[in-house]
C-alpha cells in the first residue's frame, strides 16, 4: 500500500506537467504604426502624451482625437512626419475635438482635405507643426493647413503651412487666437 502512494503521486505529477505543455497560444498580430496610433488616440486618457517617433509614417485614413488634456508630440517638424499621400478614407488628416490639447514638433503631409482641423475646442497649442502638400501648389490639395474653427484660446507658434488650395493658416470663426513666428507659403491665401 505504501508503494502505491509514491507511484500515484509521480503519475499525477507527470500528467500535470504534460497538460501544462499544451499547444502554444498564437502570437497576437503586430499592429501597424497607423493602427497603433489610432488605438492610442481612441484610448487616450487626460494628461497622456502620445509620442510620434522619427520617420515618415504612412497613414491611409483620417485620425481623430476627442479626449481633453492630451499632447501629441513628435521629434521635430522635419523628423516626425505623418504622410497621408496614400489616404483612402476621411476628410481630414488629423481632426481634434478636444479641449486643453497640445500638438508639437511634427509634420502632416499630403492630406486629401484639411491637414490639421481643430473643431469646437478651447485652450489649444499648436507648436512647431508643419502642414504641407509636397507636390506643390495645386487646386487638388486640401483646403486648409492649420484650421482651428469654432474654437477659442488658440496659440499657433513656430508653425509652417505650405501649399494649401485655400488658406495655409485659417483662424476665422474662432476667437482669442495668437499666431506668432509662423509662416504660410504657396497657399492661395495666408
N, C-alpha and C positions, 0 to 999 in steps of 0.2 A: 504494500500500500504506500509506503514511503517513497518507492521508486517511481510511482505514477505521478506524484506531485511535481517533481523536477521536470519530467518529460512533458507534462501538461503545460507547465509554465514556459518551457522552451518552445513548444509548438505554438502557444498563444503569442509569444514574443516574435517569432518568425513571421507568423501570419500578419501581425500588426505592422511589421516593417514592410512586408510586401504590399499591403494595402496603401501604405504611405507613399510608396514609389509608383503611384498611378501615372497615367499619361500627363505630360506637361500641359499646362494651360497655354492656349495660343497667345502669342505676343500681341499686345494692343497695337493697332496700326499707328504709325507715327503721323502726326498732323503736319500739313504743310505750313509754311510761315503764315500764309493768308488765313488758313483755318485757325491756327493758334492765336493770331492777332484778333480775329473776330470773336473768338471764345473769350479772350481776355477782356475785350470791350463789353461783351454781354455780361460777364460775371464780375466785372469790376466793383469794388467797394469804395465808398467815400474815403479820400485820403490816399488812395492807391496811385502808384507811379507805374505806368506801362512804358517799358524801355523798347526802343526801336534800334536794333544793332546796326553797325556799319554794314553797308552793302546796298545793292539795288534789289528791292523786293517786289516781285510781280504780284499785282493784285488784279483780280478779274471782276470783282463785284464791289458795289458801294460798301463802305464801312460806316458804322454809326455808333454813337455813344449817347446814352441818356441818363447817366449816373452823375450826380453832383460831386464836386470835390476831387476830380480825377486829373492827373497830369499825364500827358503823353510826351515823352522825351526821347529825342534821338541823340546821335553823336556829332551832329553838325549838319547844316543845310546842304552841304555838298558831300556828305558822307553817309547819311541815313536817308535813303530815297524810297518812297512808295511810288512805284511805277504802275500806272493804270493804262499803259499803252495797249494792252490786250483786253480792256474792260468789255465784258459782255452783258453786264446787268447793272442797273441803277442809274440814277440821275446825277449823283454827285460822286466825288472821290470820298471825302470824309464829311459826314453830317453830324453836327453836335447839337443836341437839345438838352443842355445841362448847365446849371449854374456853377460858379466857382471853379472854372475849368482853365487849365493851362496847357498850351501846346508849344513846344520849343525844339529848336535845333534839328529840323528835318525838312525834307522836300516832298512835295506832292506833284507828280508829273503826269501829263498827258491824259487827263480825265475826259470822259465823254461830256460831262456837264460841268457844273461849278467844282472847283478843286476843293476848297475848304469852306463849307457853309455852316455858319453858326446861327441857329434859329431859336428865337424866344428864350434867350439866355441872359443871365446877369453875372457880372464880375468875371470877365474872360480876359486872359492874357495870351496874346499870340506873339511869340518872341523868336526871332531868327528863324522864320519859316519862309521857305521859297516855294512858290507855285509857278509851274512853267509848262508850256506846251513846246516841246523840244523841236518840232518840225517847223517852227517859225510862226509868224502871224498869219493865221488862216481863218476864214469865216467858219470853218467846221470845228474850230477849237471850242472848248467850253466857254460859257459867257463870262463867268467871274472867277478870279483867282482867290482872293480872300474876301469873304462875303458875310459879314455879320448883319442879320436882318431881324427887325423887331426885337432888338436886344439893347442892353444898357450897361454902362460901366465897362467899356471895352478898351483895352490897351493893345495897340499893334506897334511893335517896335523892332527895328533891325531886320525887317522882313522885305522880301522881294517878290513881285508878281510880274511875270513875263508872258506875253503872247495871248492873253485872253481875247476872245472875239467881241467882248463888250468892255467891262471895266476890270482892271487888274486888282484894285482895292476899292470896294464899293461899300460905303458906310451910310447910305441913305436909309431911311425908315428905322434908324436906330438913334439913341441919344447917349450923351456923355461918353464920347469916343475920343481917344487920343491916338493919333498916328504920328510917330516920330522916327526919324532916322531910317526911313523905309523908302524903297524905290518901286516905281511902276514903269515898265519898259515894253514898248512894242504892243501895247494894248490899244483898242480903238479909243478908249477914254481911260484917264487916270488909273 
